[in-house]
Amino acid sequence: MTPLEMATMPSGDRVPLAVRYDDVRAVLASPACSRNLRLPGLPRFVTGTGIDDDPDALINQDPPEHTRYRRIMHGTFTPRQIESWRPRIAALALELIPSSGFDLVADFAVPLPCRVICELLGVPRDDYQQFVAWTDMFLTTSTANEQARYQGYTEFMAYAAGLVAQHRTSPGEDLIDLLITARDSDDRLTEGELVNTVFSLITAGHETTTSMIALGVMRLMAHPDQWDALAADPTLTPLAVEEILRYDGPPANAFMRRVTADTTLPSGATLESGAVVMPDIKAANHDPAVFAEPARFDIHRFAEAPPHPHVAFGYGPHRCLAASLARVELVEAIRALVTQRPGLRPAWESVEWTSGLVRRPVSLPVS
């Protein structure tokens, strides 16, 4: 693989693409690679309002603000805290499996993450259809839908602000309440940070997890021998999830970085100060220098490998804060399907794909 190739973003701007595993990790970890892309004249991922524009968003902050933000929230997303939610997530997955043929996306992959995030955040389950509509609007990459993206973002943020206000006046024991009370010494999240965190949790908790469930089951069904092996031994599910994450994840790419000092990557490629670069996580997860036969899908791949060497959840300071939650949801979703419906087979003739920032199948009928 060539270390850096120029790539065209949905906005039409062209930026260098880092594709080698070591280069991608270096870009994601380097303090010289900033997430502040709000300076005038910089390349944009999409035209109009996008994820890069909000200074309160955790993904857009650099140290020391980012370090403070993560430190305050760290205790909310510890593996121990996430594990306490596993039984309920597993129960929801079992409840949602229909008794006969169904659409894996509409009947399972979409409602499961929505119901999980609604229960964790303490919001009405009926609101999840609205989440879907707002997310679809906000995550579009079409220039024709620039106004819709802005509308989806502003309406979604207003809803998140209302949830925070509601939990302030009527506190409980939901995830929003944990975030409101989260602190590092006397330091708490600002109102803007709280609202952005709730917005991000709903967006990521719905769309990206939905996509990974759909992609993962589709990939397993494309390899029926591996589906059958998993059905015969469901204890392999955590290993299968790691290979799914490597092979098909993440459903959206990483975010661009602005280089603040001349940087030489491990491959020897150089980035000049002021350049904007896109780290390609999918390419890194298929680097043959790191993953033998990367095009081979193998649920046993990580049985004896170092734990989770893929970068599906990112790397460095911006690694996905809720990675443990995503893993639990994926494991319990796939475990429920292979244990309750081990004979499931694909019933689709072709696959239509979404066209937004997060790519997933629109529909996957199974029987």
Stockholm file with secondary structure:
# STOCKHOLM 1.0

chainA/1-367         MTPLEMATMPSGDRVPLAVRYDDVRAVLASPACSRNLRLPGLPRFVTGTGIDDDPDALINQDPPEHTRYRRIMHGTFTPRQIESWRPRIAALALELIPSSGFDLVADFAVPLPCRVICELLGVPRDDYQQFVAWTDMFLTTSTANEQARYQGYTEFMAYAAGLVAQHRTSPGEDLIDLLITARDSDDRLTEGELVNTVFSLITAGHETTTSMIALGVMRLMAHPDQWDALAADPTLTPLAVEEILRYDGPPANAFMRRVTADTTLPSGATLESGAVVMPDIKAANHDPAVFAEPARFDIHRFAEAPPHPHVAFGYGPHRCLAASLARVELVEAIRALVTQRPGLRPAWESVEWTSGLVRRPVSLPVS
#=GR chainA/1-367 SS CCSEEEEECTTSCEEEEECSHHHHHHHHHCTTEECCCCSTTCCCSSSSSCGGGCTTSGGGCCTTHHHHHHHHHGGGGCHHHHHTTHHHHHHHHHHHCCSSCEEHIIIIITHHHHHHHHHHHTCCGGGHHHHHHHHHHHTCCCGGGHHHHHHHHHHHHHHHHHHHHHHHHSCCSSHHHHHHHCEETTEECCHHHHHHHHHHHHHIIIIIHHHHHHHHHHHHHTSHHHHHHHHHCGGGHHHHHHHHHHHHCCSSCCCCEEECSCEECTTSCEECTTCEEEECHHHHTTCTTTSSSTTSCCTTTTSSSSSCCSCTTCCGGGSCTTHHHHHHHHHHHHHHHHHHCTTCCBCCSSCCBCCSSSCCBSCCEEC
#=GC SS_cons         CCSEEEEECTTSCEEEEECSHHHHHHHHHCTTEECCCCSTTCCCSSSSSCGGGCTTSGGGCCTTHHHHHHHHHGGGGCHHHHHTTHHHHHHHHHHHCCSSCEEHIIIIITHHHHHHHHHHHTCCGGGHHHHHHHHHHHTCCCGGGHHHHHHHHHHHHHHHHHHHHHHHHSCCSSHHHHHHHCEETTEECCHHHHHHHHHHHHHIIIIIHHHHHHHHHHHHHTSHHHHHHHHHCGGGHHHHHHHHHHHHCCSSCCCCEEECSCEECTTSCEECTTCEEEECHHHHTTCTTTSSSTTSCCTTTTSSSSSCCSCTTCCGGGSCTTHHHHHHHHHHHHHHHHHHCTTCCBCCSSCCBCCSSSCCBSCCEEC
//
